[in-house]
């Protein structure tokens, strides 16, 4: 008789209320490229807030243990492997983006919020294609690994692609993304400059490796920051969902600078046209482009002693606790990542 796996999942709903539902899957139903993961930890991300009003299992920062696979698997995962998964469910492997190492731009990608709406990390179990499962290094605790499956790879990816160790990197906003961006950039050898509206975050930022910290609350003119020409910013990571004051930030950018927005926004991007021409300003979109980047993010974090700062909660506390924590995240009251654990 085939083994049955069942447990709780937590879904969004049109009203925004989190709803408990049920996962049920039998071992014999697994495809050759699928595994059952017993989820132990799930991060909470701002993107989960975007999908809170949809009828889907929430969560895309998952870590757990492989507990079942097909009788004829076509992958290298085995029972008891500790694995993580993120935004992506599957990619085709045969289109131009996939063949050039840019899998996440796949013409036929299946991802969180658009496909497989019954699978997510707010669950006791999920079924995931082995193609987008990542083995977790032994030196990274599962709670920390969960946050690296989205926030970590989201900041490491543009740093790896666009930043040199000699660059002066500006980080705008010190939240779930920003506090990791500071650590990754510093460990890559960059000089890190932080711009934040929260003066009470200064000491933490300096401890993570920031060279300078500037509070921008009620600051009308960035000229008053006194940033000299030799200290202008080469690369600016925008880690806040708030609109930034482009005219002010242009003042502290050097020649041929790159601005990389990292948060999800559905509004229009308005950039100063003269800076595009006269400074050679580039604005670059970024998503983690391949499975390799997820692996490299975890390896780099383990090797360089990078640690997200986490507020931990129990998934077993149920729907109301999840909604309460979501409200705290929405209100900017989290330092700096949320992780729900089942154990």
Secondary structure as GFF3:
##gff-version 3
##sequence-region A 1 343
A	DSSP	beta_strand	4	11	.	.	.	ID=ss1
A	DSSP	beta_strand	19	26	.	.	.	ID=ss2
A	DSSP	three_ten_helix	27	29	.	.	.	ID=ss3
A	DSSP	beta_strand	34	44	.	.	.	ID=ss4
A	DSSP	alpha_helix	46	50	.	.	.	ID=ss5
A	DSSP	beta_strand	62	69	.	.	.	ID=ss6
A	DSSP	beta_strand	82	85	.	.	.	ID=ss7
A	DSSP	beta_strand	88	90	.	.	.	ID=ss8
A	DSSP	alpha_helix	96	99	.	.	.	ID=ss9
A	DSSP	three_ten_helix	103	105	.	.	.	ID=ss10
A	DSSP	beta_strand	110	111	.	.	.	ID=ss11
A	DSSP	beta_strand	125	129	.	.	.	ID=ss12
A	DSSP	three_ten_helix	130	132	.	.	.	ID=ss13
A	DSSP	beta_strand	134	135	.	.	.	ID=ss14
A	DSSP	alpha_helix	142	147	.	.	.	ID=ss15
A	DSSP	pi_helix	148	152	.	.	.	ID=ss16
A	DSSP	alpha_helix	153	162	.	.	.	ID=ss17
A	DSSP	beta_strand	168	172	.	.	.	ID=ss18
A	DSSP	alpha_helix	178	187	.	.	.	ID=ss19
A	DSSP	beta_strand	191	196	.	.	.	ID=ss20
A	DSSP	three_ten_helix	199	201	.	.	.	ID=ss21
A	DSSP	alpha_helix	202	208	.	.	.	ID=ss22
A	DSSP	beta_strand	212	215	.	.	.	ID=ss23
A	DSSP	three_ten_helix	222	225	.	.	.	ID=ss24
A	DSSP	three_ten_helix	229	231	.	.	.	ID=ss25
A	DSSP	beta_strand	233	238	.	.	.	ID=ss26
A	DSSP	alpha_helix	246	251	.	.	.	ID=ss27
A	DSSP	beta_strand	253	261	.	.	.	ID=ss28
A	DSSP	alpha_helix	273	278	.	.	.	ID=ss29
A	DSSP	beta_strand	282	283	.	.	.	ID=ss30
A	DSSP	alpha_helix	291	303	.	.	.	ID=ss31
A	DSSP	beta_strand	310	314	.	.	.	ID=ss32
A	DSSP	three_ten_helix	315	317	.	.	.	ID=ss33
A	DSSP	alpha_helix	319	330	.	.	.	ID=ss34
A	DSSP	beta_strand	337	341	.	.	.	ID=ss35
###
